């Protein structure tokens, strides 16, 4: 678990990264000013929401491919400017955007769907070269039960909704520490 100070620091890092990109500057993080937790490799997602609560961008990595602070910088910039579902964020929009960060736990296989706890677990469904991922908070936001969450993760993967029932479908779960401004 991150402390309140670490959470605040990561949110500030994300906002400053987007501001730097909007100003045409390179986003830089002074890792010497950060503790070990914020510089340890970790998967992370950055989601942007409008003040109306609408999604405005979400990009991340489930795998710990970079130090947490750097993952937040890269994913904040990618969520703001490279999410293919949205046009790039404009400078005049930033004041009306709330940043949410999800710090990922390790991924584990699901042997029985009864292991999946809606609200705690995020899901990854893989089948035949297709893969879909939904963060834990998505099911809660939409009021989904376990089976709806599984179906929607299949849809995200571009699979038929009931694909999760197939023997060749791989279901994995993870948790995330989610916090926002």
C-alpha positions as CSV (number, residue, x, y, z in Angstrom):
1,X,0.0,0.0,0.0
2,X,1.2,3.5,-0.8
3,X,1.1,6.2,1.8
4,X,-1.0,9.3,1.3
5,X,2.2,11.3,0.6
6,X,3.3,8.8,-2.1
7,X,-0.1,8.9,-3.8
8,X,-0.1,12.7,-3.8
9,X,3.4,12.7,-5.2
10,X,2.4,10.3,-8.1
11,X,-0.7,12.4,-8.9
12,X,1.5,15.5,-9.0
13,X,4.0,13.7,-11.3
14,X,1.2,12.7,-13.7
15,X,-0.2,16.2,-13.9
16,X,3.2,17.8,-14.3
17,X,4.0,15.3,-17.1
18,X,0.9,16.3,-19.0
19,X,1.6,20.0,-18.4
20,X,5.1,19.6,-19.7
21,X,3.9,17.9,-22.9
22,X,1.3,20.6,-23.5
23,X,4.0,23.2,-23.2
24,X,6.3,21.2,-25.6
25,X,8.7,20.3,-22.8
26,X,10.1,16.9,-21.9
27,X,8.6,15.5,-18.7
28,X,11.4,14.7,-16.2
29,X,11.3,13.1,-12.8
30,X,14.2,13.5,-10.4
31,X,14.3,10.0,-9.1
32,X,16.9,11.0,-6.4
33,X,14.0,12.9,-4.7
34,X,11.8,9.8,-4.5
35,X,11.7,6.8,-2.1
36,X,12.3,3.2,-3.1
37,X,8.6,2.4,-3.5
38,X,8.2,5.0,-6.2
39,X,11.3,3.9,-8.1
40,X,10.6,0.2,-7.9
41,X,9.3,-1.4,-11.2
42,X,5.5,-1.7,-11.2
43,X,2.7,-1.9,-13.6
44,X,0.4,1.2,-13.6
45,X,-2.5,2.7,-15.5
46,X,-3.4,6.4,-15.7
47,X,-7.0,7.3,-16.4
48,X,-8.3,10.7,-17.2
49,X,-11.9,11.7,-16.4
50,X,-13.7,14.9,-17.2
51,X,-15.3,16.7,-14.3
52,X,-18.6,15.2,-15.5
53,X,-17.1,11.8,-14.8
54,X,-16.6,10.7,-18.5
55,X,-13.5,8.8,-19.4
56,X,-11.1,11.0,-21.4
57,X,-8.2,8.6,-21.7
58,X,-6.7,5.5,-20.1
59,X,-3.4,3.8,-20.9
60,X,-1.2,1.6,-18.9
61,X,0.8,-1.5,-18.5
62,X,-0.1,-4.5,-16.3
63,X,3.5,-5.7,-16.2
64,X,6.3,-4.0,-14.1
65,X,8.3,-2.8,-17.1
66,X,9.5,0.5,-15.7
67,X,10.0,2.2,-12.3
68,X,6.6,3.3,-11.0
69,X,7.3,7.0,-11.2
70,X,8.4,6.6,-14.9
71,X,5.4,4.3,-15.7
72,X,3.1,7.1,-14.4
73,X,4.8,9.7,-16.5
74,X,4.6,7.6,-19.7
75,X,1.1,6.5,-19.1
76,X,-0.2,10.0,-18.2
77,X,1.2,11.3,-21.5
78,X,-0.1,8.4,-23.4
79,X,-3.6,8.7,-21.8
80,X,-3.7,12.4,-22.6
81,X,-2.4,12.3,-26.2
82,X,-2.3,8.7,-27.5
83,X,-5.4,6.9,-26.5
84,X,-6.9,6.0,-29.9
85,X,-10.4,6.4,-28.6
86,X,-10.0,10.1,-28.0
87,X,-8.6,13.2,-29.6
88,X,-5.4,14.5,-28.0
89,X,-6.0,16.6,-24.8
90,X,-5.9,20.3,-25.4
91,X,-4.4,22.8,-22.9
92,X,-7.7,24.4,-22.1
93,X,-9.2,21.0,-21.1
94,X,-6.5,20.2,-18.5
95,X,-8.1,22.2,-15.6
96,X,-11.3,20.1,-16.1
97,X,-9.6,16.7,-16.0
98,X,-9.2,14.5,-13.0
99,X,-6.3,12.0,-12.9
100,X,-6.7,8.5,-11.5
101,X,-3.8,6.1,-11.0
102,X,-4.0,2.4,-10.7
103,X,-0.9,0.6,-9.3
104,X,-1.0,-3.0,-10.3
105,X,-0.4,-6.2,-8.3
106,X,1.1,-9.3,-9.9
107,X,-1.2,-11.3,-12.2
108,X,-2.5,-14.7,-11.2
109,X,-4.4,-17.4,-13.0
110,X,-8.1,-18.0,-12.2
111,X,-8.9,-21.7,-11.7
112,X,-12.5,-21.2,-10.7
113,X,-14.5,-18.0,-11.4
114,X,-15.7,-18.1,-7.8
115,X,-12.2,-16.7,-7.0
116,X,-13.1,-13.5,-8.7
117,X,-14.2,-10.7,-6.4
118,X,-15.9,-7.9,-8.2
119,X,-14.5,-4.6,-7.0
120,X,-11.2,-6.1,-5.8
121,X,-10.1,-7.9,-9.0
122,X,-9.3,-6.8,-12.5
123,X,-9.6,-9.3,-15.3
124,X,-7.6,-10.4,-18.3
125,X,-9.2,-12.8,-20.8
126,X,-7.1,-14.3,-23.5
127,X,-8.1,-16.6,-26.3
128,X,-6.6,-17.3,-29.8
129,X,-4.3,-14.3,-29.9
130,X,-6.9,-11.9,-28.5
131,X,-6.6,-10.3,-25.1
132,X,-8.8,-8.0,-23.1
133,X,-8.2,-6.3,-19.8
134,X,-10.5,-4.4,-17.5
135,X,-9.4,-2.7,-14.3
136,X,-11.1,-3.6,-11.0
137,X,-13.0,-0.3,-10.7
138,X,-14.8,-0.8,-14.1
139,X,-17.1,-3.5,-12.8
140,X,-18.0,-1.4,-9.8
141,X,-18.6,1.7,-11.8
142,X,-21.1,-0.1,-14.0
143,X,-22.7,-2.2,-11.3
144,X,-21.7,-5.5,-13.0
145,X,-21.8,-8.9,-11.3
146,X,-19.0,-11.5,-11.9
147,X,-20.4,-13.0,-15.1
148,X,-21.2,-9.6,-16.7
149,X,-17.6,-8.6,-15.8
150,X,-16.3,-11.7,-17.6
151,X,-18.5,-11.1,-20.6
152,X,-17.5,-7.5,-20.9
153,X,-13.8,-8.4,-20.6
154,X,-14.3,-10.9,-23.5
155,X,-16.0,-8.1,-25.5
156,X,-13.0,-5.8,-24.8
157,X,-10.8,-8.5,-26.2
158,X,-12.9,-8.6,-29.4
159,X,-14.3,-12.0,-28.5
160,X,-17.8,-13.3,-28.2
161,X,-19.2,-12.5,-24.7
162,X,-19.4,-16.1,-23.6
163,X,-15.9,-17.0,-24.7
164,X,-14.8,-17.1,-21.0
165,X,-16.7,-20.4,-20.8
166,X,-14.4,-22.1,-23.4
167,X,-11.7,-24.5,-22.3
168,X,-9.1,-22.7,-24.4
169,X,-9.9,-19.3,-22.8
170,X,-7.4,-18.1,-20.2
171,X,-8.7,-16.0,-17.4
172,X,-6.3,-14.1,-15.1
173,X,-6.9,-11.7,-12.3
174,X,-5.0,-8.9,-10.5
175,X,-5.8,-6.2,-8.0
176,X,-4.9,-2.6,-8.1
177,X,-4.4,0.2,-5.7
178,X,-6.6,3.0,-7.2
179,X,-6.5,6.6,-6.2
180,X,-7.3,10.0,-7.8
181,X,-7.1,13.7,-7.3
